[in-house]
Amino acid sequence: MARAIWEHACRVNGLTKQRDERWTCFRCRERARLARVAYSVVEQMSRYSRRVGLGSMGPHRKLADTLLEEIPVIRCEPCAGTGDRIVGDEDVRDCWPCAGTGVAPECWDAIARVRAQVIQAYPGRARPYPPERSSVVWQPRSAPIRTSSTGGSLLAFVMAAVLVPLGLGGGIALLREGRLFDGLYLLHIGASMGFMALLGSGVVTLRLRTARVVVLVLLAVFVLLFLLAIVNGVANAPE
């Protein structure tokens, strides 16, 4: 099924983001709007047949593509060549002028002549043409909104209430005693746990790829500080 692509331009930081789920910006508190529709490969094949009146696969494609390249194909202006028109807040319907093809109606006669030539050579590849107009309104599929579970929220609360003060407080205390690496190690644990708690509670939202990079960086720093603390402890151990 076609997927909805949602877009939001934040008034606070000026950034524009797109996702396959609808969300509310936690900075400006505005809802994302439906920007476009993404189609699967099978759906794109069906739309090709609707646009030119020929099958989307087969030995006729080489001839059809060659002949179609020789005629001017004008993009439909009302839908900008997408074939879709967004209705209201989250609904979609076929563009009425181009019947959902994305091609301006003044090009249909030229496409019909190309179609006739191809059908003459490959009779079994014909599909209905010209396309019928439809005013049916439908909703593209959106990814389910990710919500944190009760267990996840409880775990985030425990991390924030226990581990963060323990790590930050213990790190500052060790730094005051002059134990640099030990203090930095505990500070990093406290800061990392605080970040993970915010991420798990949904206060901070990151794309999956960005979240993975951040977690890997935090893990690398954790390992480095751990090794430095161990080496420093061994070096300063009494003989």
C-alpha positions in Angstrom: 0.0 0.0 0.0 1.1 3.6 -0.7 3.0 5.2 2.2 2.4 8.7 3.5 5.4 11.0 3.8 5.0 13.6 6.4 6.9 16.9 6.5 7.4 19.6 9.1 9.3 22.9 9.0 10.1 23.9 12.5 9.6 27.6 13.3 12.0 27.5 16.1 15.2 26.0 14.6 14.3 26.4 10.9 14.9 22.7 10.1 12.7 20.7 7.7 12.2 17.0 8.4 10.4 14.2 6.6 9.2 10.9 8.2 6.8 8.1 7.3 4.9 8.7 10.5 3.0 11.8 11.6 4.5 13.5 14.6 4.2 16.7 16.7 7.3 18.9 16.9 8.2 19.2 20.6 9.8 22.6 19.9 7.1 24.5 18.2 4.2 22.0 19.0 3.0 21.9 15.4 1.8 18.8 13.7 3.6 17.5 10.6 1.6 17.8 7.3 1.2 15.3 4.5 3.8 16.2 1.9 3.6 13.4 -0.7 2.9 9.7 -1.2 5.5 7.0 -1.8 4.5 4.0 -3.9 5.8 0.5 -3.9 7.4 -1.1 -7.0 4.1 -3.0 -7.7 2.1 0.2 -7.4 4.5 2.1 -9.7 4.1 -0.7 -12.3 0.3 -0.3 -12.1 0.6 3.5 -12.4 2.8 3.1 -15.5 0.0 0.9 -17.1 -2.5 3.6 -16.3 -0.3 6.4 -17.7 0.4 4.8 -21.1 -2.2 2.0 -21.5 0.4 -0.7 -21.8 1.7 -3.5 -19.6 4.5 -2.5 -17.3 6.7 -5.5 -18.1 7.5 -7.6 -21.2 9.3 -7.5 -24.6 7.2 -4.5 -25.7 8.8 -2.1 -23.2 11.9 -1.4 -25.4 9.7 -0.3 -28.3 7.3 1.6 -26.1 10.0 3.5 -24.3 11.7 4.4 -27.6 8.5 5.8 -29.1 7.5 7.6 -25.9 10.9 9.4 -25.9 10.1 10.8 -29.3 7.0 12.7 -28.2 6.7 15.6 -25.9 5.2 14.6 -22.5 4.1 17.6 -20.5 3.8 17.3 -16.8 0.5 18.0 -15.2 0.7 21.4 -13.5 -2.0 21.1 -10.8 -0.3 18.0 -9.3 3.3 18.8 -10.4 3.4 15.4 -12.2 2.7 13.3 -9.2 -0.8 12.3 -10.1 -2.0 12.9 -6.5 -3.8 15.7 -4.9 -3.7 16.1 -1.1 -7.2 16.8 0.3 -7.6 18.3 3.7 -5.3 17.2 6.5 -4.3 13.6 5.6 -6.4 12.4 2.6 -5.4 11.9 -1.0 -7.2 11.5 -4.3 -6.3 11.2 -7.9 -5.6 14.5 -9.7 -8.8 15.2 -11.7 -7.2 17.0 -14.7 -4.7 14.2 -15.4 -6.8 11.3 -14.0 -3.9 10.4 -11.6 -1.3 9.9 -14.4 0.7 13.0 -13.8 0.6 13.7 -17.6 -1.2 16.7 -19.0 -4.3 15.7 -21.0 -3.1 17.5 -24.1 -0.5 14.7 -24.4 -2.9 11.9 -24.3 -3.6 11.8 -28.1 0.2 11.4 -28.8 0.4 8.7 -26.2 -2.6 6.9 -27.7 -0.9 6.9 -31.1 2.3 5.4 -29.6 0.1 2.9 -27.7 -1.5 1.8 -31.0 1.8 1.2 -32.7 3.0 -0.9 -29.8 -0.2 -2.9 -29.6 0.1 -3.6 -33.4 3.4 -5.3 -32.7 2.4 -6.8 -29.3 -1.4 -7.2 -29.2 -1.4 -8.9 -25.8 0.2 -5.9 -24.0 -2.8 -3.6 -24.3 -4.3 -2.0 -21.2 -7.4 0.3 -20.8 -6.8 3.8 -22.2 -7.5 6.7 -21.7 -7.6 6.4 -17.9 -10.9 7.1 -16.1 -11.1 9.9 -13.7 -11.9 9.2 -10.1 -12.9 11.4 -7.2 -12.4 8.6 -4.6 -10.6 9.9 -1.5 -8.3 7.6 0.3 -5.6 7.6 3.0 -2.0 6.4 2.5 -0.5 4.2 5.1 1.5 5.7 7.9 4.0 4.0 10.1 2.6 3.6 13.6 3.6 6.2 16.1 6.2 4.9 18.4 5.2 5.3 22.0 7.1 4.3 25.0 5.7 1.5 27.1 5.0 1.7 30.8 7.9 -0.6 31.5 10.2 1.5 29.4 9.1 4.7 31.1 9.6 3.2 34.5 13.1 2.0 33.6 13.9 5.5 32.3 12.7 7.0 35.5 14.9 4.7 37.6 17.9 5.5 35.4 17.3 9.2 35.8 16.5 9.1 39.5 19.4 6.8 40.6 22.2 6.4 38.1 22.4 10.0 36.9 22.9 11.6 40.4 25.2 8.8 41.4 27.3 9.2 38.4 27.4 13.0 38.3 27.8 13.4 42.1 30.4 10.7 42.4 32.4 12.1 39.4 32.5 15.6 40.8 33.6 14.2 44.2 36.4 12.2 42.6 37.5 15.2 40.6 37.8 17.3 43.7 40.1 14.6 45.2 42.3 14.9 42.2 41.3 11.5 40.7 40.9 12.8 37.1 40.2 9.6 35.1 38.0 8.1 37.8 36.0 11.3 38.0 35.6 11.6 34.3 34.5 7.9 34.1 31.7 8.4 36.6 30.7 11.7 35.0 30.4 10.0 31.6 28.2 7.3 33.1 25.9 9.8 34.7 25.6 11.9 31.6 25.1 8.9 29.4 22.4 7.5 31.6 20.7 10.9 31.6 20.7 11.0 27.8 19.4 7.5 27.5 16.7 8.3 30.0 15.6 11.3 28.0 15.7 9.2 24.8 13.7 6.4 26.3 11.0 8.7 27.8 10.5 10.3 24.4 11.5 13.8 25.5 14.4 13.6 23.0 13.6 12.2 19.6 16.3 11.1 17.1 16.3 9.3 13.8 17.4 5.6 14.1 20.7 6.2 12.3 21.5 9.2 14.4 20.6 7.4 17.6 22.9 4.5 16.7 25.8 6.8 16.0 25.3 8.6 19.3 25.2 5.4 21.3 28.3 4.1 19.6 30.2 7.3 20.4 29.1 7.1 24.0 30.1 3.4 24.2 33.6 4.2 22.7 34.2 7.0 25.2 33.0 4.7 28.0 35.5 2.0 27.0 38.3 4.6 26.6 37.7 6.2 30.0 37.4 2.7 31.6 40.8 1.7 30.2 42.4 5.0 31.3 41.0 4.6 34.8 42.3 1.0 35.0 45.8 2.0 33.7 45.9 5.0 36.1 44.9 2.8 39.0 47.5 0.2 38.3 50.2 2.9 37.8 49.4 4.6 41.1 48.9 1.4 43.1 51.2 1.0 46.1 54.0 -1.5 45.6 
